[in-house]
Amino acid sequence: MKRHFTALTSTLILGTALSAVVHAATPATLVTQAFGGNVPATTFAGGATINAGANFLASIPSDQKAGIIATLTPPAADIGKEADFYMVINTGTSWLMRTSTGFTTWNTQVGSLVPFATKTLSAKETMAISDLEALAGQDFTGKTLRVHFGYMTNSSPLTYSSAIQFTMANPPSSTCPVPAT
């Protein structure tokens, strides 16, 4: 009985430690980068979620829908300006870019980027996707995704985030392992 209790206690401690690693209550602060100019004082934060941002995960369970929440806070000089918004995904084997009509393959050339939206920049912008696979029309099972968001005004360079990185877990095996003989 004591051995059973010790094993259970060890399992609970390990499970708690692992869940602390893969769950975060707030989105990660992302590194701001720029193409074609100096990096402006923009801040990005974001992460993958299955519950509208109640917490953020490094691995999305196979039976859950992967959501993405990203925020950007532009510098004061950009607030009130019209901006184009961009989103790209590296799937490990290809790049996709979000457009106003969905996702399409991206050739990684900045000049070929197409914005998915154009609007006047507020002091804080939030981009939320509740089901990334449905929006992209793709099955990302087993893939590690790297999602970048960005914006550009007529007077600012393309400003974008480092990657929101997470894995879409494979479903559990439907067969039992065969014991070694």
N, C-alpha and C positions, 0 to 999 in steps of 0.2 A: 504494500500500500504506500509506504514512504517513497519507494522508487517511482511509483506512478505519479505521486504528488510532485516530486522533484522534476520529473520530465514535463509535467503540465506547467509548472511554474517557469521552467526554462523556456518552454514554447511560448508562453504568454509574454515573457520579458523580450524574447527575440521578436515576436510579432509586433509588440509595441514599439520597439526600436526601429524596425523596418517601416512601420507605418509613419513614423516621424520623419523618415527620410523621403518618402514619396508623397506625403501630404503637406501642403503649406496653406496657411490661412490667408495669405496675401499673395498676389502675383509677384513674380520676380522682377526686379529692376533690370532692364535690358540696356546694353551699351548702345549709345547713339552714334551713328556713322553717317557720312555724307559723301556723295559722289558729285564731283564738279565744283567744289568750293569748300570753305571752312565749315567745320562742324558747328551748327548753331546750338544754342543753349536749350535744346529740346530734351525732354525726358520721356522715355518709353517704359512701360511695365506691361507684363502679360504672362499668360499661362494657359495650360490646357485644363479643362474642368468637365465634370459630368453633372454638376449641380448649380449651373448659372453663377459660378464664382464663389460659392460658399467655401470651397477649398480648391486647390490646384494640385495636379498630379503629374508625375513623371512617366507613368504608365497607365494607359486607359484599359480597363478590363474589357475583354472581348464582347461581353453582353451589354455594354454601355455605349452611348453616343458621345463622341468626342466633341466638346465645345471649346471655343477659343474666346478669350477675352483679352483685349489689348487696349491700353490707354496711352495717349500721347498728350503731353503738355508742351505746346509750342512756346518759343520766346515771345515776349510782349510785342516785338516788332512785327510778328506774323499774325497775331490775333486780328480778326476782322478782314483778312485778305482771303481771296478765293484760292483754294488749294485742290490739287488732284491727290487722290488717295490710292495707294498701291498695296498689293498683297501678293507674295510669292511663296510657294511651298517647294522645298527640296524633299523628294520622296526616297532619296538614296539611289534611285535609278533614273530619275527624271526631275525636271523642274516644271511646275505649273504656275500660271499667273491668273489671278482673278480679274475678270472683266465685268462690265455692267450686265452681261448676259450669262455669266457662269465662269467656268475655268477652261483654260486652253493651255497647250504646251508652250513653254517659254524657252527661247534659245539662249538665255543668260546674257543677252546683249541689252544694256541699259536703254539704248535707243529704240528698242522694240517694245519696251514696257507700255502697257495700256492701263490707264487708271480704271478702277472699278466704280469710283464716285468722284464727283466734284462738288465742293460746297465751301461756304465761308467758315474759316477756322474760328472755333470758340477757344476759350481759355483752357478747356480740357475736352478732348475727343475720346469717345469710347467706341471701339469696334467689337461687336459681340456676334458670335456664330454659335448657334445651339447644336448643330449637327454638321460637322465638317464634311463627313463622307457624303451625306445627302446633297449638300451644297455643291461639292466638287463632282458629284456623280461618279465617285471612285470608291473602291474597296481598299483601304489602307491596312488591312489585317497583317500583323507581323512586321510592319514597317516602322522605322524610326523617322519621324517627320521633323523638319526644321522650317518653321513658319516665320516669315519676316513681314513687317508692316512698314509703310513709309508714306511720305507726303512731299509735295513740292508746290511752291508758289511761283509766280512770275519773277520774284526777286530773291528766291532762296534756292539753294541746290536741292537735289533729291536727298532727302533726309530720311534715314531708315533705321530700323532696330536690328540688334543682333537677334539670333534665332530664339524663338520659343521652341524648345526641343522636347519631344515626348515620343513614347512608343505606343503603338496600337497592338495590344497583346494578342497572341494567337489563342484560339479557343482551347479549352482543356481537351486532352486526348479522350476519345470515346471508347478506348480499349484499356483494359487493365494490363499492367506490365506482367510479363511472364517471369516467374522466379527463376533465378540461376540454379542450375543443377550441378 
